[in-house]
Amino acid sequence: MTYQHPAADTHFVLEHLVQFDALCQRTGFDQVDQALADAVIEEAGRFASEVLAPSNRVGDQQPPTLGPNGVEQTPGFKAIYQSLAEAGWIGLTAPESHGGQGLPSVLGTAVNEIWQSANLALSLCPMLSQGAIEALAHHADDSVRDLFLPRLASGEWTGTMNLTEPDAGSDLAAIKARAEPDEDGLYRISGQKIYITWGDHQMTDNIAHLVLARLPDAPAGIKGISLFIVPKFRIDAEGNALGANAVSALSLEHKLGIHASPTCVMQYDGAQGYLVGAPHQGLKYMFTMMNHARQAVGVQGLAVSQRAYQQARQYASERVQGRRRDGSKICIIDYPDVRRQLLTMRVGCEAMRALALVASSQLDRAACDPESAALAQWYTPIVKGWLTELSVELTSLGVQVHGGMGYVEETGAAQYLRDARILPIYEGTTAIQALDLIGRKTLADQGQIAEQMIAQMRVDCAGDVLMEQAINTAEVALSELLAGHVDDPELAPAVAYHYLMHLGYLCGGWLMVKSARVAQAQLDAGVGDGAFLRAKINSAEFYGYQLLPRATAHAASMRGGSRCVMAMPREQL
């Protein structure tokens, strides 16, 4: 099964929903425009189709192994990674001052979708490096930035994120890893971290681990966490390797999916590390990387769904099942329910792509607009939560389209479902995203951003009956939430999941209607690709009848409040 990136749809979203040229002019990317973005996406799509995509199945069947020299990645992955690095893809959005290309975040997001569709497991490695670059660029002092950033941006080294411990999962206040100052002005890190994606491999000369740990004088809880960067190999002031550091991969997890991505248990035994920023500010700093990762994981949901859709569509176009009255054979793509499933996958991907890119563009605008910074934070849990939850459904539909052939491994359809299943879990479960959205992003400001977004949707979708009904429901749901949580402290956590999913489907509907109106205007003006534009209008109609009602359903579930969730005694669960 080949992979072809839907470049026309990405172009459409960037031009008409993100307004890419205007964004670049306003945010200081004066030398960047839509034409450059199209060229970058075209070349990324070519590389993905020709090089990355064929390796996806290999990685699923030949996962990494742990040997005497550490983790050995899937055969062939090192050459592919080095090709990515040599072509400058890893530092696409990294600062030019440290060897990156300094392109907008939203373009990086569009390119990351391509890598992740082609080979999700391998793409996680450069994605984590990009997150490390973000954290260091924002929070490290000059000496640490100068030492690590150019090598991460070039792909010469890779980065990881080390948060979770055996007794500290989502509760980071329970972290026990320790950091002791040494005589060289550096620190000795000790402790164990688990579930570390790409924690070890042989693809680069060094690996830079971002590690949360506690200093000897650290206060208890999250206020006592500091951030350190720990290289796999000790280095001198110029970045030259001095020998092995006291960090190693103890074991590899045997996972349901993303087999080619080594998930390591990492042991630190007095490993030499560098303090990032100020002491005891580590969790704040790490959230820079985590928020980058959360939007990136949402894009992974889109990416794996797109790959599953393309395979399901091809299979349905070729699979013959049954005959017509005249004796001619029928391909299953002509059956109404198979078309429903394929359209759910296709249209779901279009809505996810629109939301992912619009949300990512707010990260670019945030540099010069405080309102955009707040909006980017509001979008983040929706992008992470809604896109990943939907991806599990869409990849499952991909299996269903294949029928029994989807349930056996030979077709490869099952891999996408297996790969997708981690996405609502890592980088903060859907529940964590939902609690963030309903607490920090809604109740904390008395619903101001949510109200602004609903008002914008009402303006943009005026006259669309289905969206107007959904918007009315959203206003009522928000009003009831703001009024009800005051007297019921369990209301917000009890309805948080439904609140997130409600807003996800609502945002999707809003952007699909906006897309359809742009498409209709272009058709009326006689410009553009008529077939593509008519498909955009059809997609919006399908979304309105088949997916948008879910927004109202989730809002209805919120009305059950905390009582229906908490009423049953624990022993009866």
Secondary structure, 3 states (H helix, E strand, C coil): CCCCCCHHHHHHHHHHHHCHHHHHHHCCCCCCCHHHHHHHHHHHHHHHHHHHHHHHHHHHHCCCEEECCEEECCCCHHHHHHHHHHCCCCCCCCCHHHCCCCCCHHHHHHHHHHHHHHCHHHHHHHHHHHHHHHHHHHHCCHHHHHHHHHHHHHCCEEEEEECCECCECCCHHHCCCEEEECCCCCEEEEEEEEEEECCCCCCCCEEEEEEEEECCCCCCHHHHCEEEEEECEEECCCCCEEEECCEEEEEECCCCCCCCCCEEEEEEEEEEEEECCCCCCHHHHHHHHHHHHHHHHHHHHHHHHHHHHHHHHHHHHHCEEEECCCCCEEEHHHCHHHHHHHHHHHHHHHHHHHHHHHHHHHHHHCCCCHHHHHHHHHHHHHHHHHHHHHHHHHHHHHHHHHCHHHHCHHHCHHHHHHHHCCCCCCCCCHHHHHHHHHHCCCHHHCCHHHHHHHHHHHHHCCCCHHHHHHHHHHHHHHHHHHHHCCCCCCHHHHHHHHHHHHHHHHHHHHHHHHHHHHHHHHHHHCCCCHHHHHHHHHHHHHHHHHHCHHHHHHHHHHCCCCHHHHCCCHHHC
